[in-house]
């Protein structure tokens, strides 16, 4: 058996978890692979778990704090790496001894360098691969050139890695992995037909698993100006769901459906003619996989800030961060029997590789070496050394 570990995250949005699940489906096709998905934040104990769980609250209610955290992470990588290595070291070594992996694949940037540091220190030469979970605006923490391979979802992400000093031969552009339920309509030959004006426009409004954004105003603009039906996915944001049910659902009876967190988002996408969302990479790519044109109404500062332009440049959707222009944007898409809307649908079909998840798994499995690794039999602690180093950095 080949033992594989994925280092992921359960709480920092749903993107890392979605990617892990998409890859897990493909790993499970290989009967000789034993897969373990590990929440990297749990390796750091209660403090790190609280940090991970705070993501939703911060991104919903304090975007400026998130923007500041993004800037700090880009400027103070060494401190973050050393602190992370210090706090995950003991549990990670225990994990190595317990699971004896033949391959480690990381889909979260915080843990890449610390884990590579620990592996190098103990001379455990396990292949280590990274999948970059962002489309364009990537953190330099993704780009540790000591990784055996860094897999990029886009050419744009690859160029950023090269700019951060990663040799091109270590970079592979394979595409963005989505779970099979977002691609099964292709294998089942279920065509997503072009839209025509002889029926109401089916609109989906969402904003990632955390439910941020001004969904209420988006829905009102659409309902007041177009022959349409609206489905709103509020995600984990229960207060937003309750508010929408008490307001817009009752103001426009029979035309609005409001949902909380759902596990079958693909069904809502496949029923939709257009999706309104923020620039979350997973939401964007899942919608593209389902062949739903996007109108992106905003993006988190930091890793999402260039995603709207990415969608526009690849003709996958439209960027409209000013809601006063939203009615005009939708009218333009529907003009001439929805010509522009259907052009976007065609561009999505040509762009997206529905086999990307399988290709990523095949590539990382090819990195596994036919050798026996010697795992650390006892924990050689560096806590004192690293603590002194952190104190020295603070004082300087």
N, C-alpha and C positions, 0 to 999 in steps of 0.2 A: 504493500500500500504506500501511496505517496501522501504524506501529511502536509496539508497546506493551511496556513493561517492568513486570514484577512484582518487587518487592523482598520477598524471603522469607527463609527460613532452612532449611538442610538438617539441622542437628544439634540444635537446641533442642527436643527431643522430635520427634514426627512430625506434630504438628498443623498447623504453618505449611505444611509440605510437602504435606500432604493437601489443605489448602485451595487451594494453588496448583495442584495437579493437577486438582482439581475445576473450577477456573476455566479452566485450560488447555484442558480438553475442550470447553468452551463457546466459548472464543475461536477454537479451530480450526475451528468450524463456519463462521466468517466467512472467506471466501476472500480478502478484502482486508486481513486482519490478519496481521502478522508479530509473533510473541510471543517475548520473551526473559525467562526466569525467572532472577533474579540472587540469589545468597546474599549478603545484606547484610553478613554477617560476613567474607566474603572480600574485600569492599571495604576492610576495615581491615587486611588482611595477616595474618601468622602469629599475632600476639597475639590478634586478635579471633577467628580460627578456633579457637584453643585455648580461648578463653572459651566459644564455642558448643558445642564438643565436651565440655566439662566438665559440661554440663547433666544428662546421664543419670546420671553418677556422683553428683552433688550431690543430685538429687531422689530417688535410690534410698537413699543412705546418710547424707545430712546435711540433713534437711528443715529443721532449725532455721537452718542457714546460708542455705538458700533463703528462709526467712521473713525473715531479716535483710536479705538482698539486696533483697527486695521492698520492705521498709520504706525502705531507703536510696534506692531508685530513686524512690519517691514524694516523698521529702523533699529530694532533691538533683538535681532534674531539670536545672537550668541547667548544673551541672557536667558531668553525663552528656552533655547535648546538645553542649556546647562541645568536650568531649574526643572525642566521636564525630565531630563535624564536622571536627575537626583530623585525625583518623586516616583518614577515608574520602575526604577532599576530592580528593586527587590522582587516585585510581583512579575516583572517581565522574565527575570532569570528563573523564577519558579515555573512560569509558563513554558519556557524552553525545555526545562527538565521533564515536565509532565507530558507535553505534546510531541516533543522531538521533531519539529517541522523540517521538511525538505525544501520548503519555499515559504517566504513571507511576502504578502502583497498588501501594501498600504493604500488606502483611499482617503486618508486624512493627513493634511500637511504637517500638523503639529508634532507628529510622532516619528517622522521619517529620520531626521538627523539623530535624535536621541537613540533610536533603536539601532541605527547603523553604528553609532559610537560604541554601544554596549557590545554588539556583535564583534566589532574590530578588537575591542579590548580583550575579549575572551577568545579571540581567534577562532570563532565559529563562522565558517565560511559558507553560511546558508545563502542561496540566491535571494536577493531582496529586490522587488519590483515595486513601482509606484504607478498608480493610475491617477492622473490629474483630473479632479472632479469639477474643475471650472473651465469655462469656454475660452476666455480671452484675458481677463484681468486676474492673472494668477499671482499668488504670493511667492516670493523667492524661496519660501520654506518647502515648496514642491520640488525645488531644483537642486537636490544634493547629487552631484555628479558621481559619487561613489556607488550609487544604486546600480544594479546590473542592467536595469532597463527602466526608462520612464515612458509610460504610454500616455499619449496626448489625445484628447477627443477631437481636436481641431488643428489645422495648420497654424492658426493664430497662437494657440497655446504652445506649440512647438517652437515658434519663433521667439516667444518670451523666454522659454527655457534656454535657448541658445544665447539670448541676451544676458541671462544670469550665469552663463559660463558652462553649461552642460555641453559636452561634445555631441555633435550631430549623430554619431553612430550609436549613441545610447538612447536615442529618441525614436519612437514609433508613433505615427498617426494612424489610429485604427478606427476611431469613431466613438460615439457615446452609447454606453450600454443601457438598454431599458428592459424592464421585465417582460416576459413573453406575452403577458396579457395585453400589452400595447402593440404587439406585432402579429398576434394570431389571426387578425382579420386578413393579413396578407397571405398566410399559408392556407387559409380557408377560402381564398379567392372572393372575399367580401369587398367589393369595390366601394369606395367612398365617392359617390357620384358628385359631379359638379353641381353648384347651386343655381337654381333658376328662380325668378321672381314670382312664380305662380303659387308660392306657399310662404308662410311666415318664416322669418329668419330665426333659427334656433341659436341662442346665444348662451355661452357658458362664461361666468365670471368667477375667477378664483385668484388666489395669491399665495400658493405654496401651502404647506401643512400648517403654518402658523397663522394664516388668515389675517394678513395686514393689508392696508390699502383702503381707498375710498370706494368700496363696492356699492354703497348706497347711491352715490351720485352717478356712477357709471350706469347703473341699472335705470335710474330715472331718465337720464338723457336718452337711452335707447328706447324705453317704453313710450316716451313722449313724442318721439320723432319717427319711429319705424314700426312696421308690422312685424312684431317679433314676440317670441317667448323667451323668458329668462330663467336660467338655473344658476343659483349662487352657491358656491362651496365655501363656507366660512372656516373650514379646518378646525383646529383645536381652539379657536377663538370663540368660546361659548357665549361671552357677553355680546359679541357682534352678531352671532346667530340669533340670539333672543331679540336684539334690537331690530334686526331686519324682519323678523317674523311679526313683530308688533307694528311695524311701520309700512314698509314698501309692499309686503305681501298682502296687507289689507287695503292699501291704496289702489292696487292693481289686481283685483281678484281674478283668479283663473289664468293669470299670465306669468306669475312668479312662483318658483319653488326654491326654498332655502334649505340647505343641508349643512350639517356640521362636518366632522372628520369622517371621510368615507374611505373604504378599502377597494372600491371598484370604480375609481375615477375614470378608467378607460371607457366604461360604459357611457358615462356622461360626455366624454370627448367624442366618441364615435357617433353620438346622436346630435352633435353640434355642427353648425356651419361656420362658426367663428368663436374664438376664445379671447377673453380679455384677462390679462394677467400681468404680474410684475415679472421682471427679468430673471427669475429663478432658472438656473440651467436645467434642472431635472424637469420642471414643469414645461419649459419651452420644448425640450427634446421629446418628451412624452407626447405633447400635442402634435409636434411635427411627425412623429411616428404614426399617430392616428390620422394624419393628413387634415389637421384643423388649422386654418390660417390664424395668425396671432395678431392681436393689437396689444402692444406692451405699454402699460400705463405708468410704469415706474420701475425702479430697481434699487436694491440696497446699495449704499455706498461701499466701495471696496471691491469685493470679488464679482459683483454683478453690474458694476457701473458701465461697462462697455458691451454688455450683452444685447441691449436694444439695437445698437449700431450693427452688431454682428448679425442680428436677424434681418435688418434692412439690407445690409450688404449682400447677404446670401438669398434675398428675396423670399424669406421664410415668414415675414410678417411686416407690420407697420409699427412705428414708434409714435405714441401720442401721449406725452407727459402733461399736456395742457388740456384739461377736460372741456374747456370752452371750444376747442377745435374738434372734439370727438364726433359730433354729429356730421360735420363736414367730411371728416376722414371716412366714416362709414358710408356716407352718400357716394363718395368717390369710388369706394370698393364695389358698390352696387350698381354704378352707372353702366349703361350699355349691356343690360342683362347680366350684371355681376362679372364683367370681363376681368377686371383687376383681381377680384377675389379668387376667381378660378385660375388665373395665372399664378397666383401664390400657391394654390393647391398643387399645380403641376410642378412648380419649382421644388416644393417639399418632397414630392415623390421622387424626383431626380436626385435630391441631396442626401436623403437619409438612408443609411445602411442598416437594415433590420437585423443583419447577422453580426453586428459589431460585438455584442457580448460574447458570442462563441469564439470569435476571432481573438479577442483579448485573452480568454482562458487558454486557448490553444497556444498562444504565443508565450504566456508566462509559464505554462507547463513545460515548454521546450527548454526553459532555463534550468530545470532540475538536473542536478549532477548525479552520476552513478557513483556515489562515494558515501562512506559512513562518517558522520560528524561526531566529534567528541564534545559533548555538552558539559557545561560547568558542573562539577560535582559538589562544589560548595560556593557560597557567596563571598566573593572578595569585595568588601564594601569600599566604596569611594566617597561615602557621605561626608566624612570629615574634610577630605580634600575639596570636594565640590562646594561644601558650605563655606569654607574659607575663601574659595575663589569667588563665590557670589558676594560675600561680604566685602571683599576687596574691590569688586566691580562697583558695588553700591557706593562705597566711600570715595571712589575716584570720579 
